């Protein structure tokens, strides 16, 4: 069920002229934050930091109302968006699906999947509607993750690819991963599951795949269950590769991808621009250009992997010890 919290924030970015700040400060903005995550929500923390960096101060002229719940429960939020004086909605991951019927309120999103495939925007460069934001989907990263895993596990021959088949853009990412594995002489084993009800059976199938390692395609569902998945990989002696650092913090071996917290920090820039009158239709969907390699040294030791035999530790942006 949804959970609300009203937070006052000041209403203008520091980079704007003082006159503009004074003019905007007379308006009381209202933002909905919509997520299937529960608190503490690291994405929300990043967004708040971004707002503060642009001159927004809690306790002033903008209310941030938090709604947490599953996509079905969040339908109530859609009804409220249609009724109320809402200036902006910000959605995280699968919660965006619940907002697809919203047409009259600007919506910012950060997705691990393809917003075009989901029908949110016409194209990344020209969204054309009331949705815009950021997507983490990158087919180039899919191949790079396989290469990094092969470097750490030179004997890798069979790779289980664990994937939520309900994730928009999932098939493209699976194909890119499979092609990269094949080029390296690795047999890719597709282990799909469809939504949270099939997560456990999907893990069971991964355990029966006789794989040498596990690669998890990143999406919010596997992110929510990252502790379970990381523990499964370690228990089955499977070196694991993920898309975001939070998986490594939960015990995964490695991750390579964008920093999600930094992306939500950046998303506050678009929030500020929309509140000042710009249209989401004209704001291109952004894709991160900086990526981080994170390695969990403790997990490597548990699996008996000697990382000193490769250059991974020297190239890692962060090592969890």
C-alpha positions in Angstrom: 0.0 0.0 0.0 1.1 3.5 -0.6 3.0 5.5 2.0 3.0 9.2 2.1 5.4 11.8 3.4 5.1 15.5 2.8 8.3 17.4 2.6 8.8 21.1 2.0 11.5 22.0 -0.5 12.5 25.4 -1.8 11.7 26.0 -5.4 14.6 27.2 -7.6 18.1 26.3 -8.7 21.1 28.2 -7.6 22.3 28.8 -11.1 19.2 30.9 -12.0 19.0 34.7 -11.5 17.8 36.0 -8.2 14.8 37.7 -9.8 13.7 34.3 -11.3 14.1 32.7 -7.9 11.9 35.3 -6.2 9.2 34.9 -8.8 9.2 31.1 -8.6 9.3 31.0 -4.9 5.7 32.4 -4.8 4.4 29.1 -6.3 3.8 26.1 -4.2 4.9 23.1 -6.3 3.8 19.5 -5.6 5.7 16.4 -6.7 4.7 12.8 -6.4 7.5 10.2 -5.9 6.2 6.8 -7.1 8.2 3.6 -6.4 7.8 -0.1 -5.6 10.8 0.3 -3.3 10.3 0.6 0.4 12.2 3.0 2.5 15.1 3.6 2.8 15.1 4.2 -0.9 18.6 5.0 -2.2 17.2 6.4 -5.4 15.1 8.9 -3.5 18.1 9.9 -1.5 20.0 10.7 -4.8 17.1 12.7 -6.1 16.9 14.7 -2.9 20.6 15.4 -3.0 20.2 16.7 -6.6 17.4 19.0 -5.5 19.5 20.4 -2.7 22.4 21.0 -5.1 20.1 23.1 -7.2 19.1 25.3 -4.3 16.0 23.5 -3.1 15.7 23.7 0.7 13.4 21.5 2.7 10.7 23.4 4.6 9.8 26.0 1.9 7.6 25.9 -1.1 7.4 22.4 -2.7 5.8 19.3 -1.3 7.3 15.9 -2.1 4.7 13.2 -1.5 6.0 9.6 -1.4 4.0 6.6 -2.7 5.3 3.1 -2.2 3.6 -0.1 -3.3 3.3 -2.7 -6.0 2.1 -1.7 -9.5 -1.4 -2.8 -8.8 -1.7 -0.7 -5.6 -0.2 2.3 -7.3 -3.2 2.5 -9.6 -4.7 4.6 -6.8 -1.9 7.1 -7.4 -3.0 7.4 -11.0 -6.5 8.4 -9.9 -5.1 10.9 -7.5 -2.8 12.4 -10.2 -5.9 12.9 -12.4 -7.7 14.7 -9.5 -5.1 16.8 -7.9 -2.9 19.8 -8.5 0.2 17.9 -9.2 3.1 19.6 -11.0 5.3 16.6 -11.5 5.5 12.8 -10.9 8.8 11.0 -10.6 8.7 7.2 -11.0 11.3 4.5 -10.3 11.5 1.3 -12.4 8.3 -0.8 -12.7 6.3 1.8 -10.9 6.4 3.7 -14.3 4.0 1.1 -15.8 1.4 2.3 -13.3 1.6 5.8 -14.7 1.3 5.0 -18.4 -2.3 6.2 -18.4 -1.3 9.6 -17.0 -1.5 12.2 -19.8 -1.9 15.6 -18.1 1.0 15.6 -15.6 4.7 15.6 -16.6 6.4 12.3 -15.5 10.1 11.8 -15.0 11.4 8.2 -15.0 14.6 6.2 -14.6 14.3 2.8 -16.2 16.7 -0.1 -16.7 14.6 -1.1 -19.7 13.6 0.4 -23.1 11.1 3.4 -22.7 10.3 3.2 -26.4 9.3 -0.5 -26.2 7.3 0.3 -23.1 5.4 3.0 -25.1 6.4 5.9 -22.9 8.2 7.9 -25.6 8.3 8.1 -29.4 12.1 8.1 -29.4 15.0 8.8 -27.0 15.8 12.0 -28.8 12.2 13.3 -29.2 10.0 11.9 -26.4 7.0 13.7 -27.8 4.7 13.4 -24.8 4.6 14.0 -21.1 7.3 11.4 -20.2 11.0 11.7 -20.2 14.0 10.8 -18.0 16.8 8.3 -18.2 17.3 4.7 -19.3 20.1 2.4 -18.1 19.7 0.1 -21.1 22.9 -0.3 -23.0 23.6 -3.3 -25.3 27.3 -2.5 -25.3 27.5 -3.0 -21.5 26.0 -6.4 -21.9 29.0 -7.6 -23.9 31.5 -5.9 -21.6 30.0 -7.7 -18.6 30.7 -11.1 -20.2 34.3 -10.0 -21.1 35.0 -9.0 -17.5 33.6 -12.2 -16.1 35.6 -14.2 -18.5 38.8 -12.4 -17.4 38.1 -13.2 -13.8 37.1 -16.8 -14.5 39.3 -18.0 -17.4 37.8 -21.5 -17.3 34.3 -20.1 -17.9 32.5 -22.4 -20.5 28.8 -22.3 -19.5 27.2 -19.0 -18.4 23.7 -18.9 -16.9 22.0 -15.6 -17.8 19.3 -14.9 -15.3 16.6 -12.5 -16.7 13.2 -11.1 -15.9 11.4 -11.7 -19.2 8.8 -9.0 -18.3 11.4 -6.4 -18.4 11.0 -4.1 -21.5 14.0 -4.5 -23.8 15.0 -7.7 -22.2 15.2 -9.7 -25.4 17.6 -7.2 -26.9 19.8 -7.4 -23.9 19.7 -11.2 -23.8 20.7 -11.4 -27.5 23.6 -9.0 -27.0 24.8 -11.0 -24.0 24.4 -14.4 -25.8 26.3 -13.1 -28.9 29.2 -11.7 -26.7 29.4 -15.1 -24.8 29.5 -17.1 -28.1 32.3 -15.0 -29.5 34.4 -15.8 -26.4 33.7 -19.5 -26.7 31.2 -19.5 -23.9 27.8 -21.3 -24.1 25.1 -18.9 -22.9 22.2 -20.6 -21.0 19.1 -18.5 -20.9 17.3 -18.7 -17.6 14.2 -16.5 -17.7 11.6 -15.9 -15.1 8.4 -13.8 -15.5 7.9 -11.5 -12.5 8.2 -11.9 -8.8 6.1 -15.1 -8.6 8.6 -17.0 -10.7 11.8 -15.7 -9.0 12.4 -18.8 -6.8 11.7 -21.3 -9.6 14.0 -19.3 -11.9 16.8 -19.5 -9.3 16.2 -23.2 -9.0 16.5 -23.5 -12.8 19.8 -21.6 -12.7 21.1 -23.9 -10.0 20.3 -26.9 -12.3 22.0 -25.4 -15.4 25.4 -26.8 -14.6 26.9 -23.3 -15.3 30.3 -22.0 -14.3 29.1 -18.5 -13.5 25.9 -16.4 -13.3 25.2 -13.2 -15.1 22.1 -11.3 -13.9 20.5 -8.8 -16.4 19.8 -5.7 -14.3 16.2 -4.6 -13.6 14.4 -3.3 -10.6 12.9 -6.7 -9.7 16.3 -8.4 -9.4 17.5 -5.2 -7.6 14.8 -5.6 -5.0 15.8 -9.3 -4.5 19.6 -8.7 -4.8 20.4 -10.2 -1.4 18.6 -13.4 -2.2 20.2 -13.7 -5.7 23.7 -12.9 -4.4 23.4 -15.4 -1.6 22.2 -18.0 -4.1 25.2 -17.4 -6.3 27.6 -17.8 -3.4 25.9 -20.9 -2.0 26.1 -22.5 -5.5 29.8 -21.5 -5.9 28.9 -19.3 -8.9 31.0 -16.2 -9.7 28.4 -13.6 -10.4 28.2 -10.5 -12.6 25.6 -7.7 -12.2 24.7 -4.4 -13.6 24.8 -2.0 -10.6 27.0 -1.6 -7.6 24.1 -2.2 -5.1 24.2 -5.9 -6.2 27.9 -6.1 -5.1 27.1 -4.4 -1.8 24.6 -7.3 -1.3 27.4 -9.9 -1.9 27.6 -10.2 -5.7 31.1 -10.7 -7.1 31.2 -8.0 -9.7 29.1 -5.3 -11.3 29.6 -3.0 -14.3 27.2 -0.2 -15.1 26.0 3.3 -14.3 25.8 4.7 -10.8 22.1 4.8 -10.1 22.3 7.2 -7.3 24.2 9.6 -9.5 21.5 9.2 -12.2 18.8 10.2 -9.8 20.9 13.1 -8.6 21.0 14.2 -12.3 17.3 13.7 -12.7 16.7 16.6 -10.4 18.0 18.8 -13.2 15.1 17.8 -15.4 12.7 18.2 -12.5 13.9 21.8 -12.1 13.6 22.6 -15.8 10.1 21.1 -16.0 8.9 23.1 -12.9 10.2 26.2 -14.7 8.1 25.5 -17.7 10.0 23.3 -20.1 8.0 20.4 -21.7 9.0 16.7 -21.3 8.3 16.3 -25.0 11.4 18.4 -25.8 13.8 16.9 -23.2 15.7 13.9 -24.6 15.8 10.7 -22.7 19.3 10.5 -21.4 21.6 7.5 -21.2 24.6 7.4 -18.7 28.0 7.8 -20.3 30.1 7.0 -17.3 30.2 3.5 -15.9 31.8 1.9 -12.8 33.4 -1.4 -12.2 32.8 -2.7 -8.6 34.4 -5.8 -7.1 33.5 -7.6 -3.9 36.8 -8.9 -2.5 35.1 -10.8 0.3 32.9 -12.7 -2.2 36.0 -13.5 -4.3 37.7 -15.0 -1.3 34.7 -17.1 -0.4 34.6 -18.5 -3.9 38.4 -19.1 -3.9 39.0 -16.7 -6.8 42.4 -15.1 -6.9 41.8 -11.6 -8.4 45.6 -10.8 -8.3 45.9 -13.0 -11.4 44.0 -10.4 -13.4 44.1 -6.6 -13.6 40.5 -6.3 -12.3 41.5 -4.8 -9.0 43.6 -2.1 -10.6 40.8 -1.2 -13.0 38.0 -1.3 -10.4 36.4 2.0 -9.4 35.6 0.5 -6.1 36.6 -2.6 -4.1 34.4 -3.9 -1.3 36.6 -5.5 1.3 
